[in-house]
Amino acid sequence: MKAKVKWDFQTERTAVIVVDMQNVFCQPDGALYVPRTAGIIEPIQQLTSIARTAGMPVIYLRHIVRGDGSDTGRMLDMYPNVNEILKRGTPGVEIIDELTPEPGDIIVDKLFYSGFHDTDLDTILRKHDIRTIIICGTVTNVCCETTVRDGAHREYEIVFLSDANAAMDYPDLGWGAVSADDIQRMTLTVIAYEFGQVSTTADIIDEIANKAGLHSSKV
């Protein structure tokens, strides 16, 4: 089936959003380690590199709480140890060294899954006159997909990267265990059918390079 939508985006009105590539999710000793994050670091490095060269904003989302229980709400119900594992100022909440933000990059801290929920992300995007957002990071069907849905509701054009979003396995909670492969496949399908464009990182890098008059070898 042909893709339902393909945006003709403008680099000057497009931003890259890197979701939760933090030590707690990306390091093997992290409390919420997602093994598949290891495979998306290089694509994200390549994407952010050419985005910066093209003058596009690169925005990092971090899932961080105060740690005193005053701001966790329903998150505490789902993750009783959230005040320890996502506490501000602890090493686990920092962006991994491989993707360290560079001067000019923007960091947005969030309390829950969506990058838009009770944050200034929407204000930042509108200040930069952004129309299209390219989303990558982890976890595919949680913080990444929730940010997709909220972004679509705010009328942004969504580009979701099929090979730069990392899913995880789920245990049997009454309906059978679900593999990361199945989660990834279903999420990509839902996003492509309902919310926006799903593409490979290589395709988007090539498109940015062409639109900005760059060579992808500069990545």
ABEGO torsion letter per residue (X at the ends): XBBABBBBBBAAABBBBBBGBBAAAABAABAABBAAAAAAAAAAAAAAAAAAAAGBBBBBBBBBBAGAGAAAEAAAAABAAAAAAABBGBAAABBBAAABBBBGBBBBBBABABAABGBAAAAAAAAAGBABBBBBEOBAABAAAAAAAAAAAAGBBBBBBAAABBBBBBBBAGAEBBBAAAAAAAAAAAAAAAAEBBBBAAAAAAAAAAAAGBBAAAX
